[in-house]
């Protein structure tokens, strides 16, 4: 991952007036009331990495996300995106079309974030037309087909309406819409909280695959620590609008050691049997690194374990789901072998 900062947020604050109407305050003698949603928050995200914001409901996570993408105006602070000022106190909001094209958002509910009157193809074509990315009609349709295939759907799905899809498929459409403008930075505002457990794992794997393929930078918002452990490189904890703690996730500390081990395996291990033996040893090393170990080792498995048994492949699929959903890995019998 590159060390260059893509997003730099400094001293971000937002307050909301929750007072009664003026005349009601005059009659009742009430005072003006102000809610501090975000209070002097600062953090940064390196290009190609994922920063997770976690906290209880009402802690300010979504407000920060909306301010970064320009849906909410900060009261104070500064936002730099790819070296360009998106907001500062002196100049205010400064997002032009070029900057907006780089930013996209995947919302929490796939049921309310898609226009029910539009076909999927029209939904995906809207950003392409809005930013003037492709002018020729046939090329626009081909781009829509490409986006659908990129998120695991098919070309004929472009003619269907959102209500014809399951929740997980709708969220894939939302992700495809976010990719339509060729963004570099995506805000994921609890993208799996409205989905069931098995579908959550599929969406998380898709987001990680897209990040690797397209070098995307994510701001990932969640209150589910199991999901954050799978997705994030760094994590910030919000409490009452303030960033009270920030650190590297444990999984990424351990993963660096595993990356080095896998590079050694790729260079020296020759037989399928040896790969399987050492792979099982790697699984037992760290119970919190399983999902990312599978992702990092994906190419090695394709190249050297082409004839893996059906039973072993089933266990790998089971590991992915359980690791992504935060269930106890002890229940999978890791220390007993396969």
C-alpha positions as CSV (number, residue, x, y, z in Angstrom):
1,X,0.0,0.0,0.0
2,X,1.2,3.5,-0.8
3,X,2.0,5.9,2.0
4,X,0.8,9.0,0.2
5,X,-2.2,10.5,2.0
6,X,-5.4,10.6,0.0
7,X,-7.7,12.1,2.6
8,X,-6.6,14.5,5.3
9,X,-9.3,15.8,7.8
10,X,-8.2,18.4,10.3
11,X,-10.3,20.0,13.1
12,X,-13.7,19.0,11.6
13,X,-16.7,20.2,13.6
14,X,-20.5,20.3,13.0
15,X,-23.3,21.7,15.2
16,X,-27.0,21.5,14.7
17,X,-29.6,23.9,16.1
18,X,-32.3,21.7,17.8
19,X,-34.1,24.6,19.5
20,X,-37.8,25.2,19.5
21,X,-39.1,27.8,17.0
22,X,-38.3,31.4,18.0
23,X,-41.8,32.4,19.0
24,X,-42.2,29.2,21.1
25,X,-39.0,30.1,22.9
26,X,-40.2,33.6,23.5
27,X,-43.5,32.4,25.0
28,X,-42.0,29.6,27.1
29,X,-38.8,31.5,28.0
30,X,-36.7,28.6,26.6
31,X,-33.1,28.9,25.5
32,X,-31.5,28.1,22.2
33,X,-30.2,24.5,22.2
34,X,-27.3,23.3,20.0
35,X,-26.3,19.7,19.4
36,X,-22.6,19.0,18.8
37,X,-22.6,16.2,16.3
38,X,-18.8,16.3,15.4
39,X,-16.3,18.0,17.7
40,X,-12.7,18.8,16.4
41,X,-12.1,15.5,14.6
42,X,-8.8,14.9,12.7
43,X,-7.6,11.8,10.8
44,X,-6.0,10.8,7.5
45,X,-6.2,7.9,5.1
46,X,-3.3,6.7,2.9
47,X,-4.1,6.0,-0.7
48,X,-5.4,2.4,-1.3
49,X,-6.1,1.8,2.4
50,X,-9.3,1.5,4.5
51,X,-10.0,3.7,7.5
52,X,-12.8,2.5,9.8
53,X,-14.9,4.8,12.0
54,X,-16.7,3.0,14.7
55,X,-18.9,4.1,17.5
56,X,-22.4,3.9,19.0
57,X,-25.4,5.2,17.2
58,X,-25.4,9.1,17.3
59,X,-21.6,9.3,17.7
60,X,-21.2,11.3,14.5
61,X,-20.0,8.7,12.1
62,X,-22.4,9.4,9.3
63,X,-22.2,13.1,9.7
64,X,-18.5,13.0,9.1
65,X,-19.0,10.9,6.0
66,X,-21.6,13.3,4.6
67,X,-19.3,16.3,5.3
68,X,-16.4,14.6,3.4
69,X,-18.5,13.9,0.3
70,X,-20.1,17.4,0.4
71,X,-23.6,16.4,1.5
72,X,-23.2,18.4,4.7
73,X,-21.3,21.6,5.3
74,X,-18.9,21.7,8.2
75,X,-18.9,24.5,10.7
76,X,-15.1,24.5,10.9
77,X,-12.1,22.5,10.0
78,X,-10.3,21.5,6.8
79,X,-10.8,18.7,4.3
80,X,-8.0,17.8,1.8
81,X,-8.8,15.1,-0.9
82,X,-5.9,14.0,-3.0
83,X,-4.0,17.2,-2.2
84,X,-7.0,19.4,-3.2
85,X,-8.9,21.5,-0.7
86,X,-12.5,20.3,-0.5
87,X,-13.4,22.6,2.4
88,X,-11.7,25.1,4.6
89,X,-13.1,27.8,6.9
90,X,-11.8,30.7,4.8
91,X,-13.0,29.5,1.4
92,X,-15.9,27.3,2.4
93,X,-17.0,24.4,0.2
94,X,-14.8,24.0,-2.9
95,X,-15.8,20.8,-4.6
96,X,-15.9,21.0,-8.4
97,X,-17.1,18.3,-10.8
98,X,-13.6,16.8,-11.1
99,X,-13.3,16.3,-7.4
100,X,-16.9,15.1,-7.0
101,X,-16.2,12.4,-9.7
102,X,-13.5,11.0,-7.4
103,X,-15.9,10.6,-4.5
104,X,-18.7,8.2,-4.2
105,X,-20.8,6.7,-1.3
106,X,-22.4,3.4,-0.7
107,X,-25.3,3.9,1.7
108,X,-26.6,1.8,4.5
109,X,-29.9,0.6,3.1
110,X,-30.0,-0.9,-0.4
111,X,-33.8,-0.7,-0.2
112,X,-34.1,3.1,0.0
113,X,-30.9,4.3,-1.8
114,X,-32.0,3.0,-5.3
115,X,-34.8,4.8,-7.3
116,X,-37.6,2.2,-7.5
117,X,-39.0,3.8,-10.7
118,X,-35.8,3.4,-12.7
119,X,-34.4,0.3,-14.3
120,X,-30.9,-0.8,-13.1
121,X,-29.3,0.2,-16.4
122,X,-30.6,3.8,-16.0
123,X,-29.4,4.0,-12.4
124,X,-25.9,3.0,-13.5
125,X,-25.9,5.2,-16.5
126,X,-26.8,8.4,-14.6
127,X,-23.3,9.1,-13.2
128,X,-21.8,8.3,-16.6
129,X,-24.0,11.0,-18.2
130,X,-23.8,13.5,-15.3
131,X,-20.0,13.6,-15.5
132,X,-19.8,13.3,-19.3
133,X,-17.6,10.3,-19.1
134,X,-19.0,8.6,-22.2
135,X,-21.1,10.3,-24.9
136,X,-21.8,7.5,-27.4
137,X,-25.0,5.5,-26.4
138,X,-23.6,2.1,-27.3
139,X,-20.5,2.7,-25.3
140,X,-22.6,3.7,-22.4
141,X,-24.5,0.4,-22.5
142,X,-21.3,-1.6,-22.7
143,X,-20.0,0.3,-19.7
144,X,-23.2,-0.6,-17.8
145,X,-22.7,-4.3,-18.7
146,X,-19.1,-4.1,-17.5
147,X,-20.1,-2.6,-14.2
148,X,-22.7,-5.3,-13.6
149,X,-20.3,-8.1,-14.3
150,X,-17.7,-6.4,-12.1
151,X,-20.0,-6.8,-9.1
152,X,-21.1,-10.3,-9.8
153,X,-24.3,-9.6,-11.7
154,X,-25.1,-10.1,-15.4
155,X,-25.9,-7.9,-18.4
156,X,-29.6,-8.8,-18.6
157,X,-30.0,-7.4,-15.1
158,X,-29.8,-3.9,-16.6
159,X,-33.4,-4.2,-17.8
160,X,-34.8,-5.1,-14.3
161,X,-36.1,-2.9,-11.5
162,X,-34.6,-2.8,-8.0
163,X,-37.5,-4.5,-6.4
164,X,-36.8,-7.7,-8.4
165,X,-33.5,-8.2,-6.6
166,X,-32.6,-9.5,-3.1
167,X,-31.0,-7.2,-0.5
168,X,-27.5,-8.4,-1.3
169,X,-28.0,-8.0,-5.0
170,X,-29.3,-4.5,-4.5
171,X,-26.2,-3.6,-2.5
172,X,-24.1,-4.9,-5.4
173,X,-26.0,-2.5,-7.7
174,X,-25.3,0.3,-5.2
175,X,-21.6,-0.6,-5.4
176,X,-21.8,-0.7,-9.2
177,X,-23.4,2.8,-9.2
178,X,-20.5,4.0,-7.0
179,X,-18.0,2.6,-9.5
180,X,-19.7,4.2,-12.5
181,X,-17.9,7.5,-12.2
182,X,-14.4,5.8,-11.9
183,X,-13.9,7.0,-8.3
184,X,-10.7,6.8,-6.3
185,X,-12.4,7.2,-2.8
186,X,-15.6,5.5,-1.6
187,X,-17.4,6.1,1.7
188,X,-19.1,2.9,2.8
189,X,-21.7,3.9,5.4
190,X,-22.6,0.6,7.1
191,X,-23.0,-1.2,3.8
192,X,-23.7,-4.6,5.3
193,X,-25.8,-3.7,8.4
194,X,-29.1,-4.3,6.6
195,X,-28.0,-7.7,5.2
196,X,-28.1,-11.2,6.7
197,X,-24.9,-12.8,7.8
198,X,-24.0,-14.9,4.8
199,X,-24.7,-12.0,2.4
200,X,-22.5,-9.7,4.5
201,X,-19.5,-11.9,3.8
202,X,-20.1,-11.8,0.1
203,X,-20.4,-8.0,0.0
204,X,-17.3,-7.6,2.2
205,X,-15.3,-9.9,-0.1
206,X,-16.5,-8.0,-3.1
207,X,-15.4,-4.6,-1.6
208,X,-12.0,-6.0,-0.8
209,X,-11.5,-7.5,-4.2
210,X,-12.5,-4.2,-5.9
211,X,-10.0,-2.3,-3.6
212,X,-7.2,-4.6,-4.7
213,X,-8.1,-4.4,-8.4
214,X,-8.8,-0.7,-8.6
215,X,-6.6,0.7,-5.8
216,X,-9.6,2.3,-4.1
217,X,-9.4,4.2,-0.8
218,X,-12.3,3.5,1.6
219,X,-13.8,5.3,4.6
220,X,-15.7,2.4,6.2
221,X,-18.3,3.2,8.8
222,X,-19.6,0.5,11.1
223,X,-20.5,-0.4,14.7
224,X,-19.7,-4.1,14.1
225,X,-16.1,-4.8,15.2
226,X,-16.0,-8.2,13.5
227,X,-16.6,-6.5,10.1
228,X,-14.1,-3.7,10.9
229,X,-11.5,-6.4,11.8
230,X,-11.9,-7.9,8.4
231,X,-11.9,-4.6,6.4
232,X,-9.8,-1.9,8.0
233,X,-6.1,-1.0,8.1
234,X,-6.7,1.7,10.7
235,X,-9.5,2.3,13.0
236,X,-10.9,5.4,14.8
237,X,-13.3,5.3,17.7
238,X,-15.9,8.0,18.0
239,X,-17.7,9.0,21.3
240,X,-20.2,11.9,21.4
241,X,-18.7,13.4,18.3
242,X,-15.1,13.2,19.4
243,X,-12.4,10.9,18.1
244,X,-11.3,9.3,21.4
245,X,-9.0,6.6,20.1
246,X,-7.1,5.7,16.9
247,X,-4.8,2.8,16.0
248,X,-3.8,0.1,13.5
249,X,-6.1,-2.9,13.6
250,X,-4.5,-6.0,15.1
251,X,-5.2,-8.0,12.0
252,X,-3.0,-5.8,9.8
253,X,-0.1,-6.0,12.3
254,X,-0.2,-9.8,12.1
255,X,-0.8,-9.8,8.4
256,X,2.6,-8.3,7.6
257,X,4.3,-11.3,9.1
258,X,2.1,-13.6,7.1
259,X,2.7,-11.8,3.9
260,X,6.4,-12.5,4.3
261,X,5.8,-16.1,5.0
262,X,3.6,-16.5,1.9
263,X,6.3,-14.9,-0.3
264,X,8.7,-17.6,1.0
265,X,6.1,-20.3,0.3
266,X,5.6,-19.0,-3.2
267,X,9.3,-19.1,-4.0
268,X,10.2,-22.4,-2.3
269,X,7.2,-24.7,-1.9
270,X,6.8,-26.9,-5.0
271,X,4.2,-29.7,-4.3
272,X,0.5,-29.5,-3.6
273,X,1.0,-31.6,-0.5
274,X,3.7,-29.3,0.9
275,X,1.4,-26.3,0.3
276,X,-1.5,-27.9,2.1
277,X,0.7,-28.8,5.1
278,X,2.2,-25.4,5.5
279,X,-1.1,-23.7,4.8
280,X,-2.7,-25.5,7.7
281,X,0.1,-24.4,9.9
282,X,-0.4,-20.8,8.9
283,X,-4.1,-21.0,9.7
284,X,-3.3,-22.1,13.3
285,X,-0.9,-19.1,13.8
286,X,-3.4,-16.3,14.3
287,X,-7.1,-16.8,14.7
288,X,-7.9,-13.1,13.8
289,X,-6.1,-13.1,10.5
290,X,-7.9,-15.9,8.7
291,X,-9.9,-14.0,6.1
292,X,-7.0,-11.9,5.0
293,X,-4.7,-14.9,4.9
294,X,-7.1,-16.4,2.5
295,X,-7.1,-13.3,0.4
296,X,-3.4,-12.8,0.3
297,X,-2.8,-16.4,-0.5
298,X,-5.4,-16.5,-3.3
299,X,-2.9,-16.5,-6.2
300,X,-0.7,-19.1,-4.6
301,X,-3.7,-21.4,-4.1
302,X,-4.7,-21.0,-7.7
303,X,-1.3,-21.8,-9.0
304,X,-0.2,-24.6,-6.8
305,X,-3.3,-26.2,-5.4
306,X,-5.3,-26.6,-8.6
307,X,-6.4,-30.1,-7.7
308,X,-7.4,-29.5,-4.1
309,X,-10.0,-31.9,-2.8
310,X,-13.7,-30.9,-2.7
311,X,-13.8,-31.3,1.1
312,X,-10.9,-28.9,1.5
313,X,-12.5,-26.3,-0.8
314,X,-15.7,-26.6,1.3
315,X,-13.8,-25.8,4.5
316,X,-12.2,-22.8,2.8
317,X,-15.6,-21.4,2.0
318,X,-16.8,-22.1,5.5
319,X,-13.7,-20.3,6.9
320,X,-14.4,-17.2,4.8
321,X,-18.0,-16.9,6.0
322,X,-17.2,-17.5,9.7
323,X,-14.2,-15.2,9.7
324,X,-16.1,-12.4,8.0
325,X,-19.0,-12.6,10.4
326,X,-16.9,-12.7,13.5
327,X,-18.0,-16.1,14.8
328,X,-15.6,-18.1,17.0
329,X,-12.9,-19.7,15.0
330,X,-12.4,-22.3,17.7
331,X,-15.7,-23.9,16.6
332,X,-14.1,-24.7,13.2
333,X,-11.5,-27.0,14.7
334,X,-8.4,-25.1,13.5
335,X,-6.1,-26.7,15.9
336,X,-7.3,-30.2,15.0
337,X,-6.3,-30.0,11.3
338,X,-8.5,-30.7,8.4
